[in-house]
Each structure stands twice: as structure tokens, then as C-alpha cells.
Amino acid sequence: MKFNPCVSKGRCTEDGTHCKGCGRSHREIAETKQVVMQVVKFAHKMGYENIEDFADFIGKTVLKKLQATL
């Protein structure tokens, strides 16, 4: 399955089982939002001032771990 990010707020739909804008299931979208919010809450809890560095680190680390499992 290929990941398709949301394309825009105006094209997102909530009816049916999948968004007509990005094609992802509403369940996948909801779970992705939960993961992102957990990372955001963690960054706030830690009080990071350099949030760009933290976000960059998280992205690179996740990518490395995903590539290692392929």
C-alpha cells in the first residue's frame, strides 16, 4: 500500500469509509493523527525549545528504522 498524505482541507471528506481527497481510510487517518499527537504531547512535556530539531530527529529515526525492516 502506498501512503498518500492529505491534499487539502477543502478536499477531505468524512462520509463513507475512505477520504475522497487522499484515498486513505478514515481509520488510518485517525490512527495517524493519534501517533502525531503523541509525539507533539511528548515534545511539550519535555519542554523542547528546538522543536524543529526534535521533529527532524524523529523523522530521520523513524525512516532509518523502517528501512532496516525492509
BELVEN-V674897 format. One record per residue. N is the residue number from 1. RES is the residue in one small letter. OMEGA is omega in whole degrees, -180 to 180 (* if undefined). NEAR is the number of other C-alpha atoms within 8 Angstrom. Layout:
n = {N;N}
res = {RES;RES}
omega = {OMEGA;OMEGA}
near = {NEAR;NEAR}
This chain:
n = {1;2;3;4;5;6;7;8;9;10;11;12;13;14;15;16;17;18;19;20;21;22;23;24;25;26;27;28;29;30;31;32;33;34;35;36;37;38;39;40;41;42;43;44;45;46;47;48;49;50;51;52;53;54;55;56;57;58;59;60;61;62;63;64;65;66;67;68;69;70}
res = {m;k;f;n;p;c;v;s;k;g;r;c;t;e;d;g;t;h;c;k;g;c;g;r;s;h;r;e;i;a;e;t;k;q;v;v;m;q;v;v;k;f;a;h;k;m;g;y;e;n;i;e;d;f;a;d;f;i;g;k;t;v;l;k;k;l;q;a;t;l}
omega = {179;177;175;179;176;-177;176;179;-176;-177;180;179;-180;-180;-179;-178;-178;176;179;179;-176;179;180;178;179;177;179;179;-179;-180;177;178;179;179;-179;-179;176;179;179;180;178;-180;178;-180;180;180;-179;176;-178;-174;178;178;179;-179;178;178;-180;-179;-179;-179;178;179;179;-178;177;-180;-180;-178;-179;*}
near = {2;3;5;7;5;8;8;7;6;4;8;12;8;8;6;5;7;11;14;8;10;10;8;10;9;10;6;8;9;8;8;8;8;8;8;8;8;8;8;8;8;8;11;8;6;6;6;8;4;6;8;6;7;10;8;8;8;8;8;8;8;8;8;8;8;8;7;6;5;4}
